[in-house]
Amino acid sequence: MYLVHVMVSATVDPLSEFYLCLPRCQEGFDRIEQQYNLDTNLFVRPFTYFADLLSGDFGDSSSIGEPVIDVMRTRGWNTAMVAIPAFLLGAVLSLLLSVYSARRQYSVGDYAFTGLSFIGFAMPSFVLALILQVVFAVKFEQWTGFKPFNTGRKTGENFFQLLRDVTLPATSLAILGIAADSRFGRSSMLETLNQDYIRTARAKGLSERTVVWKHALRNGLIPLVTLWALGFSGLLSGSVVTESIFSWPGIGQAFLRALGDADLDLLMAIVMFTGIITVAFNLLADVLYGILDPRIRLG
Amino acid sequence: MADTDIRPNSDSEPTSTPHKVAVADAEGLSERPKTFGQLARERFFGHKLALIGGIGLLLLVVLFLVGPLFSEWEFDQRNVRDRKQGPSAEHWFGTDEIGRDLFVRTARGGWYSMQIGVIAAFVATTVGTVLGALAGYFGKLWDIVVTNLVNLILTVPAIIVLSVFANKYGAGKWGLALVLAGLLWTRIARVVRGVILSIKEQEYIMAAKAAGASHSRILFRHLLPNVMGAIAVEITLLVGSVIVLESTLSFLGLGVKPPNASLGTLVRDAKGDIDSDPLRVLTPGIFIVLIVLCVNFLGDGLRDALDPRATGADSKETQQAKKAAKKARKQMGKGDMTVGQLQDANLSQNERSES
C-alpha cells in the first residue's frame, strides 16, 4: 500500500497535467498558444511547465487577472476557513453518532439516524446546500425578523461576522460526510463492543464510561480516522459545489471560473494542488492506520 | 470452502449432479432442496426495503415515460405569457422562466438522468469486469498495470477531474455517461479481481485446466459466473452514485447542456428564483433523492439476496427464528452463536458441499 501511494504521488502530477491539456489543446488561439507553449508537443509541455514551477513561476490567471500564486494563496485561505470547521464538525458529530448508535443498537434513535443517513446518501450536495440556504438564511429571517446566518459571501473580517458567514457552508459540507462516516463508525464500534476484551473490561468492574470511551473507542475508531483523512480531501472536492452555491470566494469557485474561461494556468495549479492534497491525505491515512493499529504492517 | 462456491446452473462439470445449492429451511427440514436462484428470489422478495425500492423505481419510470403523454405541452415549448407560474391543473409543477411546462421537463429530465445512470453503470461495469478479470486471472503484468491504474484513478480528486472532462465532452448523455464511467469502473475492477483471485486456485478450476479448457472458457464459463452476484449489486449501487454525480455536474453547468434537461439542470435553472419559489428547486431535488433512494434499496436487497452465506429465505418463520435467536443471544451475552444457529450453519455447509 505504502509503495503504491508513493508511486501514485509521483505519477499523478504529470498525468493530471496531461488531462488538463486536452480541452485546451484543441483550440488554436495564437496568443494563448504563445503563452502556454501550445506549439510544442503535448508530451513535452509538462516539462517546460514544471521548469517554470521550479523557478517559482506559476503563471498568471487570465480570468482573475492576478498571478496564480496570489490567487491560490487568498482563495486557499478562504477554502480552509470553510473546510476546517466543516471537517471538525463532521468528525465530532460522526464520532458521537456512531458511538450512540452502537451503544443503543436497534433503538428508536438508531433507526432514525439510519434512515437519515440513507437519505443523506441519496441527497446530492447541492440540493442540501440550497435547502439549508433557503431555510436558515432567507426564510428564517422572514419568519422571525432575525437573521442568524448569512447566505455565504464573505462579508467581514471580524470573527463573529465570519462565523455567521461560515456556518451554513460548513454545515452543508459536513452533513454529507456524517451520513457515510457514522454508518461506518457504527458497524466498527459494534464489532469492537462485541469483542472478548470488552467483556473482560466489564467483568473487571470498570465503569461503562471507561469501557466505551477508553477501551472500545480506541479500536473502534481506527477505520473512522482513515475515513476522516480521506474525507478531508473530499471536502475540497465538495467545496466546488458548496462554494458556488454560497458564492464563497474559495478555490472551488475559482476552479469553476477557470474552467469556464479556459484559464489554463489557474486550472493547472488548482488541479495539481487538490491532487497533491488528496495524495498526501491518502498517505496520511495509511500512516495513521499504522500508528493507531500496530498490528498492521505497511509494505 | 463452501463460502465462495456458488455455482449457478451450468452443465460444464461432468462429475456433479444437476446443480442445486441445497440449503436447509428455517427448520432445517426442507422437503425439496431449492436452487440458488429460487432462494435468492425468495430472499429478495422477503426484503421489504428492496421491494419498496423496486416498486418505487418502476413507478418513477412509468411516471417519467407515461406522464408526459397526458400533458399537452412539449418539453421545450415556450409559452411566455404564463411563465414562472406555480403548480396548477394546467401545469402540474408550474412553469419556468420562459414558460416551459415543468412537469414535462422534470419527467424528461428524470428519464434522462436515469438513462445516463444506467449507461454509465453498464459501461463502467463492463470495463471494470474485463480489466478486473484479466488482472485477477492472468496476474503478472496485467495485474500490475490494472491495480496501479485503479489506484491512480482512486486517488485523483473525483469532482475536479470529472468537471474538466465533462466540460469538454459531457454535453450529451453518451458523452457524460462515458466520462463518468471512465472514473467509476475502478471499484468493480477491484471487486472482480478480488473474487477471481480467491477462486482461481480452487480445485475445479484446476480440473478444468487439466481437461484442456482454454483460458477464455475458464474465464467465462467457470470464473465469471461466480462474480455475477457481486457485479449485480455493484451495478445498482453505481447507478445511484452516477445519478448523484451527473446531477451535480449538470448543476454546475458542466454536464447536460440545453435544450436537453436533466434533474441537475432543472435545479440549476430554478436556483435564481429560490427565494420566491423554493418549490421549483425542491421538486427536481426530491426526485433525485427518490430515484437514488430506490436504487440503493434495490442494491441492498440484491446484496442480501445474492449473498451466498445467507441461508434460508426471510419468510415469516425465519424472521421469528431470527428474533428468538437475537433474544437468546442477548441473554447469553453478545456475540455468541446459539446452538441452533451453529447446527443450521453446519447443516447447510454440509449439504452445500455435497451438491
HADDOCK unambig.tbl for C-alpha pairs under 7 A between the chains (distance, minus, plus):
assign (segid A and resid 8 and name CA) (segid B and resid 152 and name CA) 5.76 0.50 0.50
assign (segid A and resid 12 and name CA) (segid B and resid 152 and name CA) 6.91 0.50 0.50
assign (segid A and resid 23 and name CA) (segid B and resid 168 and name CA) 5.98 0.50 0.50
assign (segid A and resid 119 and name CA) (segid B and resid 293 and name CA) 6.79 0.50 0.50
assign (segid A and resid 122 and name CA) (segid B and resid 289 and name CA) 5.09 0.50 0.50
assign (segid A and resid 122 and name CA) (segid B and resid 292 and name CA) 5.13 0.50 0.50
assign (segid A and resid 122 and name CA) (segid B and resid 293 and name CA) 5.47 0.50 0.50
assign (segid A and resid 123 and name CA) (segid B and resid 289 and name CA) 5.20 0.50 0.50
assign (segid A and resid 124 and name CA) (segid B and resid 244 and name CA) 5.51 0.50 0.50
assign (segid A and resid 124 and name CA) (segid B and resid 248 and name CA) 6.76 0.50 0.50
assign (segid A and resid 126 and name CA) (segid B and resid 248 and name CA) 6.88 0.50 0.50
assign (segid A and resid 127 and name CA) (segid B and resid 285 and name CA) 5.81 0.50 0.50
assign (segid A and resid 134 and name CA) (segid B and resid 275 and name CA) 6.62 0.50 0.50
assign (segid A and resid 138 and name CA) (segid B and resid 275 and name CA) 6.92 0.50 0.50
assign (segid A and resid 194 and name CA) (segid B and resid 334 and name CA) 6.05 0.50 0.50
assign (segid A and resid 194 and name CA) (segid B and resid 335 and name CA) 5.61 0.50 0.50
assign (segid A and resid 237 and name CA) (segid B and resid 157 and name CA) 6.42 0.50 0.50
assign (segid A and resid 237 and name CA) (segid B and resid 159 and name CA) 5.64 0.50 0.50
assign (segid A and resid 237 and name CA) (segid B and resid 160 and name CA) 6.37 0.50 0.50
assign (segid A and resid 271 and name CA) (segid B and resid 160 and name CA) 6.84 0.50 0.50
assign (segid A and resid 274 and name CA) (segid B and resid 157 and name CA) 6.67 0.50 0.50
assign (segid A and resid 275 and name CA) (segid B and resid 156 and name CA) 5.85 0.50 0.50
assign (segid A and resid 275 and name CA) (segid B and resid 157 and name CA) 6.08 0.50 0.50
assign (segid A and resid 278 and name CA) (segid B and resid 155 and name CA) 6.39 0.50 0.50
assign (segid A and resid 278 and name CA) (segid B and resid 156 and name CA) 6.85 0.50 0.50
assign (segid A and resid 278 and name CA) (segid B and resid 157 and name CA) 6.49 0.50 0.50
assign (segid A and resid 279 and name CA) (segid B and resid 155 and name CA) 6.03 0.50 0.50
